[in-house]
Amino acid sequence: MNKKWIAPILALSLTATALGGCNANNTTPSASPAPATPSATPVVQLTQATAPKYVFLFIGDGMSYPQFQAASDYLGALA
């Protein structure tokens, strides 16, 4: 396989994987205008929460003192 095809194939597979996680069966209610009368409000049923499908763990590999100091300075400026 030619090396010039590797990058486009990887980009296409990454895009397909990212879009594959999108669900077309959206079960959340859509935004609708406010009802005219209070008796016309729909009843929303609450469902039991399910376990998360994906869990992401970010590891700060290669972080050293300058990165920690920059984060500390940023958080200090916010406070």
N, C-alpha and C positions, 0 to 999 in steps of 0.2 A: 504494500500500500504506500502511496506517495505521502511524504510528510506534510504536504500542503493541505491534505484533506483531514488531517487529525484534528486541528483546531475547530473547523466548522462542524465536524461530527460531534465533538465534545460539547460545543456550544448548543447544538441542536438537541442533544440528549439531555443536557442540563435544563434547557427551556421546556422540553417535553415533561421532564420529571417535575419541575416546578408547577407547570400548568396541570399536571395530572392530579395534584393535590386539591385543585379547585373542585368544588362540588356543585353540580348544576341543580341538585335538589335542595334548594334553600328552604328551610323550614321556619325561618324567622318571619314574623309578620311584616308586611311592607308598610311604608308610611302612607297614611291615609288622612284625609281632612278630618277635623274634629267633628263628632256627631252633633246634630242640631239639638237633641234633647238628652238629658242625663239617662233616661231609660233606654236609650239606644246604644249604650256603651257595650262593646263585646266583652265576654267573659274570657279571660286568659287563663289557661290551665298551666300550672307550673309542673315541670317534669323533674325527675330526680337527676342530679348531676352525674355525669359519667366520668370515668377515668380519662386523663388526657391521652390523645393518640400519639403525640410526639413530645419528647422532652429534649431540649437542647442544653448542652453543657459547653460553655466557652472556657477554654483554658488559656491563661495569659502566658504562654511560653515565650521566653526571651525577655520578659519584663525585668528591669533592673531599677536601680535607684532613681534615674532621671524620670522614668515613667511613673513610679510611685510618687515622686515629688510633684510632678505636673498634675497628677490626679488630686493630690492633697491641696495644692494651690487653687485648683479649680473649685473643689468642694468648699474650701475656706472662703473663696470669693462669693459663692452662692449663699453661704450662711451669714 
